[in-house]
Amino acid sequence: MKKIIFTLSLIPITFQAQQIIRQDPEIVKYVSQVNTDSLKAHINALVSFGTRHTMSSATDPKRGIGAAKKWVLKKFRNYSKNAEGRMEIFMQSQLIQPDGKRIDRPTDLGNVIAIIHGTNPDDKRLFMMSGHLDSRVTDVMNIKDNAPGANDDGSGVAALIESARILSTSKFPASIVLVAFSGEEQGLLGSKMLAEKAKNESWQLEALLNNDMISNNLSSETNLINGYQLRVFSEGLPQYELDKKASEIRKFGLENDGDSRQLARYIKEVGERYTDNFQVKLIYRNDRFLRGGDHTPFVEKGFPAVRLTEFNENFNHQHQDIRKENGVQYGDLPQFMDFDYFKKNVGINIAVLANLAKSPSKPENVKIEADKLTNFTTLSWEKSRSEEIAGYYVLMRETDASIWQKKTFTKENSISLPYSKDNYFFAVQAVTISGNESLIVVPKVK
């Protein structure tokens, strides 16, 4: 069994043995089931619909987004047979009117959704993965020409379908939500619709992994090849109600510790644990420079949400009419996808979703003691609501470090560490016997 050892070269370990983090055999099994042939079949099927433009035909049985949505629904329903009645499949639909922007006719907007319900009816946590079904060519209003959208974002939707195939047999305490959005290219319309629903219905959505373009390894212009890194974009300061939180964030120096940034760190740790010779690269932006994605409406509603995307973008194969110019092929075609790279990125999603859905709920009321001057740091918290936990990890990192550098395990509900809170950030997470960690909680002052 592979072991990952967390070491810390800059923080001397003087008071306990090194902590070893082991892989969960069940998650190893799920990640190993990701299949490149399956991914290729999903991509070819999506491309076969010609165009998946949001305003393309909703009724043609073979061409357009209507046919594509029905195909994704069918795939989800087929895999739901493995879930012993715990997998719910439905379409969230809304007829939207022309908006004077990128919708110029009444349009049936639809998100295809699969929910793999958890086994614990008292566990209301939801962990979501998404991609967008719609595609486009150079003119964002062109609904007639072929827009294969193999990578953008056939890769995200194929990842959803493959995840549904593999995780449909799972029996996790918490629930997993898989969503193929429509209307991304027309202004994030489908994700705005679902984010509004999640907010109005008070969903306990604790994480959203939005996958948008995860299968290309070659950059245009520079011709750099990168098949060993996946970018995760996350906001540092919470956009939602920042005006109410800004004073406390500044007071405690937590500008780099918003929920979405903590989720990104979690993805890096867990993703790299289950993927050999691969790096999850944290990008300190909500999205690419002056651009956006389907996680953004959820961030704006206060949900932890990040974007997963390939390290290199190739603009010859993104938002392009299919054509040849000066011997260069343009267009978002399957032939430009790296399916081995794609497979690893899907595996990271599955590992993270499984680890989250198997994890205990977060510890509550996490506090840091600050009533006296001391070079020790004392933390306390209330027990996780989950019944079966092994204990807790107390996390540490230096103030200029991008990721958590050290984990200390304890079965108690408090700990005192010989490190100054001036020099380090601290956090706490619950962990199961099989090593599945909860999301991270940063302490408040006691």
Stockholm file with secondary structure:
# STOCKHOLM 1.0

chainA/1-446         MKKIIFTLSLIPITFQAQQIIRQDPEIVKYVSQVNTDSLKAHINALVSFGTRHTMSSATDPKRGIGAAKKWVLKKFRNYSKNAEGRMEIFMQSQLIQPDGKRIDRPTDLGNVIAIIHGTNPDDKRLFMMSGHLDSRVTDVMNIKDNAPGANDDGSGVAALIESARILSTSKFPASIVLVAFSGEEQGLLGSKMLAEKAKNESWQLEALLNNDMISNNLSSETNLINGYQLRVFSEGLPQYELDKKASEIRKFGLENDGDSRQLARYIKEVGERYTDNFQVKLIYRNDRFLRGGDHTPFVEKGFPAVRLTEFNENFNHQHQDIRKENGVQYGDLPQFMDFDYFKKNVGINIAVLANLAKSPSKPENVKIEADKLTNFTTLSWEKSRSEEIAGYYVLMRETDASIWQKKTFTKENSISLPYSKDNYFFAVQAVTISGNESLIVVPKVK
#=GR chainA/1-446 SS CCEEECCCSSSCCCSSCCCEEECCHHHHHHHHTCCHHHHHHHHHHHHTTSBCCTTSCSSCSSSSHHHHHHHHHHHHHHHHTTTTTCEEEEEEEEEECCCSSSCCSCEEEEEEEEEECCSCTTCCEEEEEEEECCCCCSSTTCCSSCBCCTTTTHHHHHHHHHHHHHHTTCCCSSEEEEEEESCSTTTSHHHHHHHHHHHHTTCEEEEEEEECCCSCCBCTTTCCBCSSEEEEECCSSCSTTHHHHHHHHHHHTCTTCCHHHHHHHHHHHHHHHTSTTCEEEEESSSSSTTCCCTTHHHHHTTCCEEEEEESSCCGGGSSCCSEEETTEEESCCGGGCCHHHHHHHHHHHHHHHHHHHHSCCCCEEEEECCSSCCSSEEEEEECCSCSCCCEEEEEEEETTCSSCCEEEEESSSEEEESSCTTTEEEEEEEECTTCCBCCCBCCEEC
#=GC SS_cons         CCEEECCCSSSCCCSSCCCEEECCHHHHHHHHTCCHHHHHHHHHHHHTTSBCCTTSCSSCSSSSHHHHHHHHHHHHHHHHTTTTTCEEEEEEEEEECCCSSSCCSCEEEEEEEEEECCSCTTCCEEEEEEEECCCCCSSTTCCSSCBCCTTTTHHHHHHHHHHHHHHTTCCCSSEEEEEEESCSTTTSHHHHHHHHHHHHTTCEEEEEEEECCCSCCBCTTTCCBCSSEEEEECCSSCSTTHHHHHHHHHHHTCTTCCHHHHHHHHHHHHHHHTSTTCEEEEESSSSSTTCCCTTHHHHHTTCCEEEEEESSCCGGGSSCCSEEETTEEESCCGGGCCHHHHHHHHHHHHHHHHHHHHSCCCCEEEEECCSSCCSSEEEEEECCSCSCCCEEEEEEEETTCSSCCEEEEESSSEEEESSCTTTEEEEEEEECTTCCBCCCBCCEEC
//
